[in-house]
Amino acid sequence: MPEPALHGAIVHELWVAARYANEVSSRALRAAGVDPDEYGFLSIVGTLQPVTRTALAGATGLRRTTLRDAVRPLIERGHVVESPHPHDRRATLLTLTPAGQEVFDRG
């Protein structure tokens, strides 16, 4: 039971709700054979694809260096592929592979 001073505090209630939502969604993703920690980025790529790293950083609110570390395992597992941008030599596009699309759909 939460402390009486915390019960009803909006920040506390949001924290409790976020923990509950995370637990419920993680349980459902694990049951579907999906890694909950990686699904967030996979789902954003799947929704926005093809997407540049800059657009992905804007959608997640993460810095590009942090994003690089989050996307690397998806590329290494063969769930995301990076290809040259057709109109911007400095940019690349991230898209789901067929295996990544399967995980995205299961999630």
C-alpha positions in Angstrom: 0.0 0.0 0.0 1.5 3.4 -1.0 2.2 6.0 1.6 -0.9 8.2 2.2 1.1 11.3 1.1 1.8 9.6 -2.3 -1.6 8.2 -3.0 -3.3 10.5 -5.4 -0.2 12.3 -6.4 -0.3 12.5 -10.2 3.4 11.7 -10.7 3.0 8.6 -8.4 -0.1 7.5 -10.2 1.5 7.9 -13.6 4.5 5.9 -12.4 2.3 3.1 -11.1 0.3 3.1 -14.4 3.5 3.0 -16.5 4.9 0.1 -14.5 1.7 -1.8 -14.8 1.4 -1.2 -18.6 5.1 -2.2 -19.0 4.5 -5.5 -17.2 1.3 -6.3 -19.1 2.9 -5.5 -22.5 6.2 -7.3 -21.7 4.3 -10.4 -20.7 2.3 -10.4 -23.9 5.3 -9.8 -26.1 7.3 -12.6 -24.4 4.4 -14.9 -24.9 4.5 -14.0 -28.6 8.3 -14.8 -28.7 9.3 -11.1 -29.0 12.0 -9.4 -26.9 10.2 -6.5 -25.1 13.3 -4.4 -24.8 13.9 -4.4 -28.6 10.3 -4.2 -29.7 9.9 -0.5 -29.1 12.5 0.4 -31.7 11.4 -2.3 -34.1 7.9 -1.1 -34.0 8.9 2.5 -34.7 11.0 1.5 -37.6 8.1 -0.7 -38.8 5.6 2.1 -38.5 7.7 4.8 -40.1 9.7 2.7 -42.7 11.6 3.6 -44.6 13.0 6.0 -42.0 16.2 7.9 -41.6 18.1 7.8 -38.3 17.4 11.5 -37.9 13.7 11.0 -38.2 13.9 8.0 -35.9 15.7 10.1 -33.3 13.0 12.8 -33.6 10.2 10.2 -33.1 11.8 8.7 -30.0 13.4 11.8 -28.5 16.7 10.1 -28.3 20.1 11.3 -29.3 21.5 9.8 -32.5 24.4 8.1 -30.5 21.9 6.4 -28.1 19.7 5.5 -31.1 22.7 3.9 -32.8 23.3 1.6 -29.9 19.6 0.6 -29.8 19.4 -0.1 -33.6 22.6 -2.0 -33.9 21.3 -5.3 -32.3 18.2 -5.1 -34.6 20.6 -4.9 -37.7 22.8 -7.7 -36.3 19.8 -10.0 -35.7 18.7 -9.4 -39.3 15.5 -7.6 -38.3 16.4 -4.3 -39.8 18.4 -3.4 -42.8 20.2 -0.1 -43.6 20.4 1.1 -47.1 21.6 4.3 -48.9 19.1 7.1 -49.2 18.3 7.6 -52.9 18.4 11.4 -52.7 20.8 12.2 -49.8 24.3 10.7 -49.8 24.8 11.5 -46.2 21.7 9.7 -45.0 20.6 6.0 -44.8 17.2 4.4 -44.6 16.1 1.8 -42.1 13.5 -0.8 -43.0 12.4 -4.1 -41.6 13.6 -7.3 -43.2 11.0 -10.1 -43.7 12.2 -11.6 -40.4 11.8 -8.2 -38.7 8.3 -7.8 -40.3 7.3 -11.1 -38.8 8.4 -10.0 -35.3 6.7 -6.7 -35.8 3.4 -8.4 -36.8 3.6 -10.9 -33.9 4.1 -8.0 -31.4 
